[in-house]
Amino acid sequence: MLKRILLIITLLGALSASAQSIVVDGNLLRGEFNFNAGLNTDGYQLEMGIGYFPSDCFGLRFTFGTNGEIKAFDDCDCWSNPDDYAIRVRFTPALVFRTPRIVPFREPDSGLSLFAEPGLTLSPGASGSKDARTVCWVVKAGFNFQFGIGFFVLGYECTNFSLYSGRPYSRYDQPVDTDRLTHSVYAGIGIKF
């Protein structure tokens, strides 16, 4: 109960404070486009997203991306066998919460803030998978550096989405626990419009 009360107080405080600015050079910019790349428990991830922010501290983001295995060094010279690495497409709608600027920079529209992004991941199974999990939860958190209309993101992601869901074995014929959590670190760039 105490955790819920602290969460509500934190969210209400964030809504009344100044976070990453949606007003840049006198223009109201509610939209964002971003590109993220990162490494996770299963391999790599690439994402493109678009967001809408009705206020400085709250918004919605829709992300489309892929997760895939990283090729083994031994497979780089293998010309006789086609690649059969798993790749999986993801669509992630999420809520975005931002803190007030922790470190304001010299420019009035620039600064460092923290963010939290809870959401859902919707994904069909990888090629050849059977009964793959298609709806998963995801939570992202990290640092958001705004520089005028551009921004840079460093983040961490935790989800129950698994690249190998529906596949009992990985590329190396190793059994895979598909009920485990997938952890990711990523970096991204974006622009406001």
PyMOL commands that place a pseudoatom at each C-alpha (Angstrom):
pseudoatom trace, name=CA, resn=MET, resi=1, chain=A, elem=C, hetatm=0, pos=[0.000, 0.000, 0.000]
pseudoatom trace, name=CA, resn=LEU, resi=2, chain=A, elem=C, hetatm=0, pos=[2.829, 2.371, 0.862]
pseudoatom trace, name=CA, resn=LYS, resi=3, chain=A, elem=C, hetatm=0, pos=[4.436, 1.729, -2.543]
pseudoatom trace, name=CA, resn=ARG, resi=4, chain=A, elem=C, hetatm=0, pos=[1.205, 2.712, -4.323]
pseudoatom trace, name=CA, resn=ILE, resi=5, chain=A, elem=C, hetatm=0, pos=[0.910, 5.932, -2.327]
pseudoatom trace, name=CA, resn=LEU, resi=6, chain=A, elem=C, hetatm=0, pos=[4.532, 6.854, -3.123]
pseudoatom trace, name=CA, resn=LEU, resi=7, chain=A, elem=C, hetatm=0, pos=[3.944, 6.099, -6.813]
pseudoatom trace, name=CA, resn=ILE, resi=8, chain=A, elem=C, hetatm=0, pos=[0.854, 8.339, -6.920]
pseudoatom trace, name=CA, resn=ILE, resi=9, chain=A, elem=C, hetatm=0, pos=[2.674, 11.182, -5.123]
pseudoatom trace, name=CA, resn=THR, resi=10, chain=A, elem=C, hetatm=0, pos=[5.612, 10.865, -7.528]
pseudoatom trace, name=CA, resn=LEU, resi=11, chain=A, elem=C, hetatm=0, pos=[3.366, 10.924, -10.604]
pseudoatom trace, name=CA, resn=LEU, resi=12, chain=A, elem=C, hetatm=0, pos=[1.365, 13.923, -9.358]
pseudoatom trace, name=CA, resn=GLY, resi=13, chain=A, elem=C, hetatm=0, pos=[4.578, 15.785, -8.549]
pseudoatom trace, name=CA, resn=ALA, resi=14, chain=A, elem=C, hetatm=0, pos=[5.975, 15.025, -11.992]
pseudoatom trace, name=CA, resn=LEU, resi=15, chain=A, elem=C, hetatm=0, pos=[2.854, 16.368, -13.709]
pseudoatom trace, name=CA, resn=SER, resi=16, chain=A, elem=C, hetatm=0, pos=[3.253, 19.761, -12.018]
pseudoatom trace, name=CA, resn=ALA, resi=17, chain=A, elem=C, hetatm=0, pos=[6.992, 20.167, -12.736]
pseudoatom trace, name=CA, resn=SER, resi=18, chain=A, elem=C, hetatm=0, pos=[8.982, 21.000, -15.856]
pseudoatom trace, name=CA, resn=ALA, resi=19, chain=A, elem=C, hetatm=0, pos=[10.431, 17.956, -17.602]
pseudoatom trace, name=CA, resn=GLN, resi=20, chain=A, elem=C, hetatm=0, pos=[11.791, 17.557, -21.111]
pseudoatom trace, name=CA, resn=SER, resi=21, chain=A, elem=C, hetatm=0, pos=[10.370, 20.586, -22.834]
pseudoatom trace, name=CA, resn=ILE, resi=22, chain=A, elem=C, hetatm=0, pos=[7.708, 20.283, -25.523]
pseudoatom trace, name=CA, resn=VAL, resi=23, chain=A, elem=C, hetatm=0, pos=[8.107, 24.021, -26.215]
pseudoatom trace, name=CA, resn=VAL, resi=24, chain=A, elem=C, hetatm=0, pos=[11.299, 24.609, -28.215]
pseudoatom trace, name=CA, resn=ASP, resi=25, chain=A, elem=C, hetatm=0, pos=[12.193, 28.106, -29.479]
pseudoatom trace, name=CA, resn=GLY, resi=26, chain=A, elem=C, hetatm=0, pos=[8.619, 29.208, -28.803]
pseudoatom trace, name=CA, resn=ASN, resi=27, chain=A, elem=C, hetatm=0, pos=[7.086, 26.363, -30.853]
pseudoatom trace, name=CA, resn=LEU, resi=28, chain=A, elem=C, hetatm=0, pos=[4.872, 23.704, -29.271]
pseudoatom trace, name=CA, resn=LEU, resi=29, chain=A, elem=C, hetatm=0, pos=[6.326, 20.348, -30.399]
pseudoatom trace, name=CA, resn=ARG, resi=30, chain=A, elem=C, hetatm=0, pos=[4.179, 17.453, -29.163]
pseudoatom trace, name=CA, resn=GLY, resi=31, chain=A, elem=C, hetatm=0, pos=[5.519, 14.767, -31.511]
pseudoatom trace, name=CA, resn=GLU, resi=32, chain=A, elem=C, hetatm=0, pos=[8.753, 12.770, -31.329]
pseudoatom trace, name=CA, resn=PHE, resi=33, chain=A, elem=C, hetatm=0, pos=[10.480, 10.325, -33.652]
pseudoatom trace, name=CA, resn=ASN, resi=34, chain=A, elem=C, hetatm=0, pos=[13.243, 8.091, -32.285]
pseudoatom trace, name=CA, resn=PHE, resi=35, chain=A, elem=C, hetatm=0, pos=[15.589, 5.273, -33.314]
pseudoatom trace, name=CA, resn=ASN, resi=36, chain=A, elem=C, hetatm=0, pos=[17.092, 2.884, -30.727]
pseudoatom trace, name=CA, resn=ALA, resi=37, chain=A, elem=C, hetatm=0, pos=[19.708, 0.137, -31.037]
pseudoatom trace, name=CA, resn=GLY, resi=38, chain=A, elem=C, hetatm=0, pos=[20.782, -2.201, -28.272]
pseudoatom trace, name=CA, resn=LEU, resi=39, chain=A, elem=C, hetatm=0, pos=[21.956, -5.554, -26.998]
pseudoatom trace, name=CA, resn=ASN, resi=40, chain=A, elem=C, hetatm=0, pos=[19.822, -7.961, -25.004]
pseudoatom trace, name=CA, resn=THR, resi=41, chain=A, elem=C, hetatm=0, pos=[19.899, -11.413, -23.448]
pseudoatom trace, name=CA, resn=ASP, resi=42, chain=A, elem=C, hetatm=0, pos=[19.055, -13.073, -26.793]
pseudoatom trace, name=CA, resn=GLY, resi=43, chain=A, elem=C, hetatm=0, pos=[21.114, -10.922, -29.180]
pseudoatom trace, name=CA, resn=TYR, resi=44, chain=A, elem=C, hetatm=0, pos=[20.371, -7.475, -30.638]
pseudoatom trace, name=CA, resn=GLN, resi=45, chain=A, elem=C, hetatm=0, pos=[17.394, -5.160, -31.024]
pseudoatom trace, name=CA, resn=LEU, resi=46, chain=A, elem=C, hetatm=0, pos=[16.580, -2.294, -33.405]
pseudoatom trace, name=CA, resn=GLU, resi=47, chain=A, elem=C, hetatm=0, pos=[13.550, -0.027, -32.937]
pseudoatom trace, name=CA, resn=MET, resi=48, chain=A, elem=C, hetatm=0, pos=[11.885, 3.014, -34.494]
pseudoatom trace, name=CA, resn=GLY, resi=49, chain=A, elem=C, hetatm=0, pos=[9.195, 4.856, -32.604]
pseudoatom trace, name=CA, resn=ILE, resi=50, chain=A, elem=C, hetatm=0, pos=[6.817, 7.757, -32.747]
pseudoatom trace, name=CA, resn=GLY, resi=51, chain=A, elem=C, hetatm=0, pos=[5.396, 9.500, -29.705]
pseudoatom trace, name=CA, resn=TYR, resi=52, chain=A, elem=C, hetatm=0, pos=[2.780, 12.056, -28.737]
pseudoatom trace, name=CA, resn=PHE, resi=53, chain=A, elem=C, hetatm=0, pos=[3.204, 14.154, -25.567]
pseudoatom trace, name=CA, resn=PRO, resi=54, chain=A, elem=C, hetatm=0, pos=[0.194, 16.187, -24.380]
pseudoatom trace, name=CA, resn=SER, resi=55, chain=A, elem=C, hetatm=0, pos=[2.321, 17.460, -21.466]
pseudoatom trace, name=CA, resn=ASP, resi=56, chain=A, elem=C, hetatm=0, pos=[6.005, 17.709, -20.564]
pseudoatom trace, name=CA, resn=CYS, resi=57, chain=A, elem=C, hetatm=0, pos=[5.858, 14.754, -18.161]
pseudoatom trace, name=CA, resn=PHE, resi=58, chain=A, elem=C, hetatm=0, pos=[3.482, 12.307, -19.834]
pseudoatom trace, name=CA, resn=GLY, resi=59, chain=A, elem=C, hetatm=0, pos=[3.052, 10.833, -23.297]
pseudoatom trace, name=CA, resn=LEU, resi=60, chain=A, elem=C, hetatm=0, pos=[2.300, 7.841, -25.509]
pseudoatom trace, name=CA, resn=ARG, resi=61, chain=A, elem=C, hetatm=0, pos=[4.849, 6.058, -27.688]
pseudoatom trace, name=CA, resn=PHE, resi=62, chain=A, elem=C, hetatm=0, pos=[4.400, 3.431, -30.404]
pseudoatom trace, name=CA, resn=THR, resi=63, chain=A, elem=C, hetatm=0, pos=[7.537, 1.488, -31.312]
pseudoatom trace, name=CA, resn=PHE, resi=64, chain=A, elem=C, hetatm=0, pos=[8.148, -0.956, -34.154]
pseudoatom trace, name=CA, resn=GLY, resi=65, chain=A, elem=C, hetatm=0, pos=[11.318, -3.051, -34.180]
pseudoatom trace, name=CA, resn=THR, resi=66, chain=A, elem=C, hetatm=0, pos=[13.085, -6.379, -34.471]
pseudoatom trace, name=CA, resn=ASN, resi=67, chain=A, elem=C, hetatm=0, pos=[15.041, -8.680, -32.206]
pseudoatom trace, name=CA, resn=GLY, resi=68, chain=A, elem=C, hetatm=0, pos=[17.535, -11.171, -33.586]
pseudoatom trace, name=CA, resn=GLU, resi=69, chain=A, elem=C, hetatm=0, pos=[20.433, -13.456, -32.813]
pseudoatom trace, name=CA, resn=ILE, resi=70, chain=A, elem=C, hetatm=0, pos=[24.001, -12.291, -33.278]
pseudoatom trace, name=CA, resn=LYS, resi=71, chain=A, elem=C, hetatm=0, pos=[25.916, -14.503, -35.706]
pseudoatom trace, name=CA, resn=ALA, resi=72, chain=A, elem=C, hetatm=0, pos=[28.644, -16.663, -34.275]
pseudoatom trace, name=CA, resn=PHE, resi=73, chain=A, elem=C, hetatm=0, pos=[32.159, -15.789, -35.433]
pseudoatom trace, name=CA, resn=ASP, resi=74, chain=A, elem=C, hetatm=0, pos=[32.571, -19.362, -36.760]
pseudoatom trace, name=CA, resn=ASP, resi=75, chain=A, elem=C, hetatm=0, pos=[29.585, -18.887, -39.102]
pseudoatom trace, name=CA, resn=CYS, resi=76, chain=A, elem=C, hetatm=0, pos=[31.047, -15.872, -40.907]
pseudoatom trace, name=CA, resn=ASP, resi=77, chain=A, elem=C, hetatm=0, pos=[32.970, -18.050, -43.401]
pseudoatom trace, name=CA, resn=CYS, resi=78, chain=A, elem=C, hetatm=0, pos=[30.207, -20.623, -43.811]
pseudoatom trace, name=CA, resn=TRP, resi=79, chain=A, elem=C, hetatm=0, pos=[29.093, -20.301, -47.455]
pseudoatom trace, name=CA, resn=SER, resi=80, chain=A, elem=C, hetatm=0, pos=[27.518, -23.734, -47.900]
pseudoatom trace, name=CA, resn=ASN, resi=81, chain=A, elem=C, hetatm=0, pos=[24.744, -23.461, -45.290]
pseudoatom trace, name=CA, resn=PRO, resi=82, chain=A, elem=C, hetatm=0, pos=[22.122, -20.717, -45.348]
pseudoatom trace, name=CA, resn=ASP, resi=83, chain=A, elem=C, hetatm=0, pos=[21.671, -18.691, -42.196]
pseudoatom trace, name=CA, resn=ASP, resi=84, chain=A, elem=C, hetatm=0, pos=[18.852, -19.910, -39.997]
pseudoatom trace, name=CA, resn=TYR, resi=85, chain=A, elem=C, hetatm=0, pos=[19.055, -17.405, -37.191]
pseudoatom trace, name=CA, resn=ALA, resi=86, chain=A, elem=C, hetatm=0, pos=[15.858, -16.371, -35.433]
pseudoatom trace, name=CA, resn=ILE, resi=87, chain=A, elem=C, hetatm=0, pos=[14.493, -12.867, -36.049]
pseudoatom trace, name=CA, resn=ARG, resi=88, chain=A, elem=C, hetatm=0, pos=[11.286, -11.594, -34.509]
pseudoatom trace, name=CA, resn=VAL, resi=89, chain=A, elem=C, hetatm=0, pos=[9.238, -8.436, -35.180]
pseudoatom trace, name=CA, resn=ARG, resi=90, chain=A, elem=C, hetatm=0, pos=[7.865, -6.385, -32.247]
pseudoatom trace, name=CA, resn=PHE, resi=91, chain=A, elem=C, hetatm=0, pos=[5.201, -3.694, -31.911]
pseudoatom trace, name=CA, resn=THR, resi=92, chain=A, elem=C, hetatm=0, pos=[5.195, -1.906, -28.540]
pseudoatom trace, name=CA, resn=PRO, resi=93, chain=A, elem=C, hetatm=0, pos=[2.615, 0.668, -27.428]
pseudoatom trace, name=CA, resn=ALA, resi=94, chain=A, elem=C, hetatm=0, pos=[3.654, 2.305, -24.136]
pseudoatom trace, name=CA, resn=LEU, resi=95, chain=A, elem=C, hetatm=0, pos=[3.013, 5.131, -21.694]
pseudoatom trace, name=CA, resn=VAL, resi=96, chain=A, elem=C, hetatm=0, pos=[5.967, 7.457, -21.061]
pseudoatom trace, name=CA, resn=PHE, resi=97, chain=A, elem=C, hetatm=0, pos=[6.571, 9.252, -17.752]
pseudoatom trace, name=CA, resn=ARG, resi=98, chain=A, elem=C, hetatm=0, pos=[9.390, 11.804, -17.383]
pseudoatom trace, name=CA, resn=THR, resi=99, chain=A, elem=C, hetatm=0, pos=[10.843, 13.444, -14.299]
pseudoatom trace, name=CA, resn=PRO, resi=100, chain=A, elem=C, hetatm=0, pos=[11.556, 17.143, -14.009]
pseudoatom trace, name=CA, resn=ARG, resi=101, chain=A, elem=C, hetatm=0, pos=[14.911, 18.159, -15.462]
pseudoatom trace, name=CA, resn=ILE, resi=102, chain=A, elem=C, hetatm=0, pos=[17.615, 16.934, -13.129]
pseudoatom trace, name=CA, resn=VAL, resi=103, chain=A, elem=C, hetatm=0, pos=[20.440, 18.853, -14.805]
pseudoatom trace, name=CA, resn=PRO, resi=104, chain=A, elem=C, hetatm=0, pos=[19.460, 21.915, -16.858]
pseudoatom trace, name=CA, resn=PHE, resi=105, chain=A, elem=C, hetatm=0, pos=[21.968, 22.825, -19.568]
pseudoatom trace, name=CA, resn=ARG, resi=106, chain=A, elem=C, hetatm=0, pos=[22.905, 26.329, -20.799]
pseudoatom trace, name=CA, resn=GLU, resi=107, chain=A, elem=C, hetatm=0, pos=[20.221, 26.390, -23.472]
pseudoatom trace, name=CA, resn=PRO, resi=108, chain=A, elem=C, hetatm=0, pos=[16.727, 26.965, -22.038]
pseudoatom trace, name=CA, resn=ASP, resi=109, chain=A, elem=C, hetatm=0, pos=[15.249, 23.989, -23.939]
pseudoatom trace, name=CA, resn=SER, resi=110, chain=A, elem=C, hetatm=0, pos=[17.998, 21.529, -22.990]
pseudoatom trace, name=CA, resn=GLY, resi=111, chain=A, elem=C, hetatm=0, pos=[18.587, 19.268, -20.010]
pseudoatom trace, name=CA, resn=LEU, resi=112, chain=A, elem=C, hetatm=0, pos=[18.816, 15.792, -18.520]
pseudoatom trace, name=CA, resn=SER, resi=113, chain=A, elem=C, hetatm=0, pos=[15.733, 13.962, -17.246]
pseudoatom trace, name=CA, resn=LEU, resi=114, chain=A, elem=C, hetatm=0, pos=[14.827, 10.406, -16.270]
pseudoatom trace, name=CA, resn=PHE, resi=115, chain=A, elem=C, hetatm=0, pos=[12.044, 8.398, -17.880]
pseudoatom trace, name=CA, resn=ALA, resi=116, chain=A, elem=C, hetatm=0, pos=[9.978, 5.272, -17.240]
pseudoatom trace, name=CA, resn=GLU, resi=117, chain=A, elem=C, hetatm=0, pos=[8.080, 3.575, -20.055]
pseudoatom trace, name=CA, resn=PRO, resi=118, chain=A, elem=C, hetatm=0, pos=[5.706, 0.700, -19.166]
pseudoatom trace, name=CA, resn=GLY, resi=119, chain=A, elem=C, hetatm=0, pos=[3.965, -1.001, -22.080]
pseudoatom trace, name=CA, resn=LEU, resi=120, chain=A, elem=C, hetatm=0, pos=[2.996, -4.139, -23.982]
pseudoatom trace, name=CA, resn=THR, resi=121, chain=A, elem=C, hetatm=0, pos=[4.881, -5.992, -26.703]
pseudoatom trace, name=CA, resn=LEU, resi=122, chain=A, elem=C, hetatm=0, pos=[2.804, -7.556, -29.478]
pseudoatom trace, name=CA, resn=SER, resi=123, chain=A, elem=C, hetatm=0, pos=[4.766, -9.982, -31.635]
pseudoatom trace, name=CA, resn=PRO, resi=124, chain=A, elem=C, hetatm=0, pos=[4.110, -12.915, -33.948]
pseudoatom trace, name=CA, resn=GLY, resi=125, chain=A, elem=C, hetatm=0, pos=[6.362, -15.918, -33.397]
pseudoatom trace, name=CA, resn=ALA, resi=126, chain=A, elem=C, hetatm=0, pos=[9.695, -16.300, -35.140]
pseudoatom trace, name=CA, resn=SER, resi=127, chain=A, elem=C, hetatm=0, pos=[9.812, -18.348, -38.327]
pseudoatom trace, name=CA, resn=GLY, resi=128, chain=A, elem=C, hetatm=0, pos=[9.223, -22.003, -37.464]
pseudoatom trace, name=CA, resn=SER, resi=129, chain=A, elem=C, hetatm=0, pos=[8.030, -21.337, -33.915]
pseudoatom trace, name=CA, resn=LYS, resi=130, chain=A, elem=C, hetatm=0, pos=[5.038, -23.106, -32.443]
pseudoatom trace, name=CA, resn=ASP, resi=131, chain=A, elem=C, hetatm=0, pos=[2.709, -21.541, -29.845]
pseudoatom trace, name=CA, resn=ALA, resi=132, chain=A, elem=C, hetatm=0, pos=[4.968, -18.520, -29.334]
pseudoatom trace, name=CA, resn=ARG, resi=133, chain=A, elem=C, hetatm=0, pos=[3.901, -15.952, -26.740]
pseudoatom trace, name=CA, resn=THR, resi=134, chain=A, elem=C, hetatm=0, pos=[2.391, -13.027, -28.676]
pseudoatom trace, name=CA, resn=VAL, resi=135, chain=A, elem=C, hetatm=0, pos=[1.537, -10.532, -25.893]
pseudoatom trace, name=CA, resn=CYS, resi=136, chain=A, elem=C, hetatm=0, pos=[4.220, -9.609, -23.342]
pseudoatom trace, name=CA, resn=TRP, resi=137, chain=A, elem=C, hetatm=0, pos=[4.835, -6.824, -20.830]
pseudoatom trace, name=CA, resn=VAL, resi=138, chain=A, elem=C, hetatm=0, pos=[7.808, -4.485, -21.085]
pseudoatom trace, name=CA, resn=VAL, resi=139, chain=A, elem=C, hetatm=0, pos=[9.283, -1.793, -18.814]
pseudoatom trace, name=CA, resn=LYS, resi=140, chain=A, elem=C, hetatm=0, pos=[11.949, 0.674, -19.950]
pseudoatom trace, name=CA, resn=ALA, resi=141, chain=A, elem=C, hetatm=0, pos=[13.809, 3.251, -17.869]
pseudoatom trace, name=CA, resn=GLY, resi=142, chain=A, elem=C, hetatm=0, pos=[16.790, 5.494, -18.430]
pseudoatom trace, name=CA, resn=PHE, resi=143, chain=A, elem=C, hetatm=0, pos=[18.282, 8.917, -19.095]
pseudoatom trace, name=CA, resn=ASN, resi=144, chain=A, elem=C, hetatm=0, pos=[16.977, 11.403, -21.655]
pseudoatom trace, name=CA, resn=PHE, resi=145, chain=A, elem=C, hetatm=0, pos=[19.357, 14.180, -22.818]
pseudoatom trace, name=CA, resn=GLN, resi=146, chain=A, elem=C, hetatm=0, pos=[17.514, 16.941, -24.706]
pseudoatom trace, name=CA, resn=PHE, resi=147, chain=A, elem=C, hetatm=0, pos=[19.409, 19.436, -26.903]
pseudoatom trace, name=CA, resn=GLY, resi=148, chain=A, elem=C, hetatm=0, pos=[16.887, 21.784, -28.532]
pseudoatom trace, name=CA, resn=ILE, resi=149, chain=A, elem=C, hetatm=0, pos=[14.733, 19.712, -30.907]
pseudoatom trace, name=CA, resn=GLY, resi=150, chain=A, elem=C, hetatm=0, pos=[17.069, 16.704, -30.720]
pseudoatom trace, name=CA, resn=PHE, resi=151, chain=A, elem=C, hetatm=0, pos=[17.555, 14.216, -27.917]
pseudoatom trace, name=CA, resn=PHE, resi=152, chain=A, elem=C, hetatm=0, pos=[19.749, 11.266, -26.954]
pseudoatom trace, name=CA, resn=VAL, resi=153, chain=A, elem=C, hetatm=0, pos=[18.581, 8.316, -24.815]
pseudoatom trace, name=CA, resn=LEU, resi=154, chain=A, elem=C, hetatm=0, pos=[20.441, 5.721, -22.725]
pseudoatom trace, name=CA, resn=GLY, resi=155, chain=A, elem=C, hetatm=0, pos=[18.130, 3.056, -21.370]
pseudoatom trace, name=CA, resn=TYR, resi=156, chain=A, elem=C, hetatm=0, pos=[17.506, -0.328, -19.788]
pseudoatom trace, name=CA, resn=GLU, resi=157, chain=A, elem=C, hetatm=0, pos=[14.625, -2.656, -20.688]
pseudoatom trace, name=CA, resn=CYS, resi=158, chain=A, elem=C, hetatm=0, pos=[13.158, -5.650, -18.865]
pseudoatom trace, name=CA, resn=THR, resi=159, chain=A, elem=C, hetatm=0, pos=[10.455, -7.817, -20.466]
pseudoatom trace, name=CA, resn=ASN, resi=160, chain=A, elem=C, hetatm=0, pos=[9.026, -11.324, -20.511]
pseudoatom trace, name=CA, resn=PHE, resi=161, chain=A, elem=C, hetatm=0, pos=[9.318, -11.250, -24.341]
pseudoatom trace, name=CA, resn=SER, resi=162, chain=A, elem=C, hetatm=0, pos=[11.704, -13.953, -25.578]
pseudoatom trace, name=CA, resn=LEU, resi=163, chain=A, elem=C, hetatm=0, pos=[13.186, -14.324, -29.032]
pseudoatom trace, name=CA, resn=TYR, resi=164, chain=A, elem=C, hetatm=0, pos=[12.992, -18.104, -28.619]
pseudoatom trace, name=CA, resn=SER, resi=165, chain=A, elem=C, hetatm=0, pos=[9.379, -18.294, -27.416]
pseudoatom trace, name=CA, resn=GLY, resi=166, chain=A, elem=C, hetatm=0, pos=[7.831, -21.264, -29.203]
pseudoatom trace, name=CA, resn=ARG, resi=167, chain=A, elem=C, hetatm=0, pos=[11.274, -22.718, -30.027]
pseudoatom trace, name=CA, resn=PRO, resi=168, chain=A, elem=C, hetatm=0, pos=[12.752, -25.242, -27.614]
pseudoatom trace, name=CA, resn=TYR, resi=169, chain=A, elem=C, hetatm=0, pos=[16.314, -24.883, -28.980]
pseudoatom trace, name=CA, resn=SER, resi=170, chain=A, elem=C, hetatm=0, pos=[18.565, -22.007, -29.993]
pseudoatom trace, name=CA, resn=ARG, resi=171, chain=A, elem=C, hetatm=0, pos=[20.825, -21.852, -33.059]
pseudoatom trace, name=CA, resn=TYR, resi=172, chain=A, elem=C, hetatm=0, pos=[23.442, -23.868, -31.178]
pseudoatom trace, name=CA, resn=ASP, resi=173, chain=A, elem=C, hetatm=0, pos=[20.990, -26.663, -30.235]
pseudoatom trace, name=CA, resn=GLN, resi=174, chain=A, elem=C, hetatm=0, pos=[21.008, -25.535, -26.638]
pseudoatom trace, name=CA, resn=PRO, resi=175, chain=A, elem=C, hetatm=0, pos=[17.734, -25.773, -24.695]
pseudoatom trace, name=CA, resn=VAL, resi=176, chain=A, elem=C, hetatm=0, pos=[16.305, -22.322, -24.066]
pseudoatom trace, name=CA, resn=ASP, resi=177, chain=A, elem=C, hetatm=0, pos=[14.221, -21.301, -21.065]
pseudoatom trace, name=CA, resn=THR, resi=178, chain=A, elem=C, hetatm=0, pos=[11.508, -19.185, -22.713]
pseudoatom trace, name=CA, resn=ASP, resi=179, chain=A, elem=C, hetatm=0, pos=[9.875, -18.218, -19.399]
pseudoatom trace, name=CA, resn=ARG, resi=180, chain=A, elem=C, hetatm=0, pos=[12.860, -16.144, -18.293]
pseudoatom trace, name=CA, resn=LEU, resi=181, chain=A, elem=C, hetatm=0, pos=[13.089, -12.371, -18.434]
pseudoatom trace, name=CA, resn=THR, resi=182, chain=A, elem=C, hetatm=0, pos=[14.945, -10.638, -21.260]
pseudoatom trace, name=CA, resn=HIS, resi=183, chain=A, elem=C, hetatm=0, pos=[17.209, -7.752, -20.186]
pseudoatom trace, name=CA, resn=SER, resi=184, chain=A, elem=C, hetatm=0, pos=[18.407, -5.098, -22.650]
pseudoatom trace, name=CA, resn=VAL, resi=185, chain=A, elem=C, hetatm=0, pos=[20.590, -2.009, -22.733]
pseudoatom trace, name=CA, resn=TYR, resi=186, chain=A, elem=C, hetatm=0, pos=[20.153, 0.446, -25.576]
pseudoatom trace, name=CA, resn=ALA, resi=187, chain=A, elem=C, hetatm=0, pos=[21.029, 3.889, -26.900]
pseudoatom trace, name=CA, resn=GLY, resi=188, chain=A, elem=C, hetatm=0, pos=[18.916, 6.034, -29.152]
pseudoatom trace, name=CA, resn=ILE, resi=189, chain=A, elem=C, hetatm=0, pos=[18.569, 9.355, -30.910]
pseudoatom trace, name=CA, resn=GLY, resi=190, chain=A, elem=C, hetatm=0, pos=[15.469, 11.315, -31.772]
pseudoatom trace, name=CA, resn=ILE, resi=191, chain=A, elem=C, hetatm=0, pos=[13.934, 14.535, -32.965]
pseudoatom trace, name=CA, resn=LYS, resi=192, chain=A, elem=C, hetatm=0, pos=[10.875, 16.535, -31.909]
pseudoatom trace, name=CA, resn=PHE, resi=193, chain=A, elem=C, hetatm=0, pos=[8.303, 17.754, -34.418]
for i in range(1, 193): cmd.bond("trace and resi %d" % i, "trace and resi %d" % (i + 1))
show_as sticks, trace
zoom trace
